[in-house]
Amino acid sequence: MAEIVNLKRARKEKARRERDSEADANRRRFGRTRAEKAADTDAAARARQTLDGKQIEPEDS
């Protein structure tokens, strides 16, 4: 015999699962701590300084 399903409850559970999956995707996309953002900024600055330090200056004749 089939199990009786409350359609109202099933719709609510489905909506909750969809919201949870969307929230998880947003956490992955936007959920970075301030320390992680600062570390990325510092790493980019160090890379830029390293690259600028190795640049060859043109010789003026």
C-alpha positions in Angstrom: 0.0 0.0 0.0 1.2 3.5 -0.8 2.3 6.0 1.8 -0.1 8.9 2.3 1.6 12.2 1.7 0.5 15.6 2.9 0.9 17.8 -0.2 1.1 21.0 1.7 3.9 19.7 3.9 5.7 18.2 0.8 5.6 21.6 -1.0 6.9 23.3 2.1 9.8 20.8 2.4 10.6 21.2 -1.3 10.7 25.0 -1.0 12.9 24.7 2.1 15.4 22.4 0.3 15.6 24.9 -2.6 16.2 27.8 -0.3 18.9 25.9 1.6 20.7 24.9 -1.6 20.5 28.6 -2.9 21.8 29.8 0.5 24.7 27.3 0.3 25.6 28.5 -3.1 25.6 32.1 -1.9 27.8 31.2 1.1 30.3 29.7 -1.2 30.2 32.7 -3.6 30.2 35.5 -1.1 31.0 34.1 2.3 34.6 35.1 2.8 35.9 36.4 6.1 37.6 39.7 6.4 40.9 38.0 7.1 40.7 36.0 3.8 39.9 39.2 1.8 42.9 40.9 3.5 45.2 38.0 2.8 44.2 38.1 -0.9 44.8 41.8 -1.1 48.2 41.5 0.6 49.2 38.7 -1.7 48.2 40.8 -4.8 50.2 43.8 -3.4 53.3 41.6 -2.8 53.1 40.1 -6.3 52.7 43.6 -7.8 55.8 44.9 -5.9 57.8 41.9 -6.9 56.9 42.3 -10.5 57.6 46.1 -10.4 61.0 45.4 -8.7 62.1 43.2 -11.5 61.1 45.6 -14.3 63.9 46.8 -16.5 64.2 50.5 -16.8 64.8 51.8 -20.3 68.2 53.5 -20.8 68.2 57.1 -21.9 70.9 57.9 -24.5 
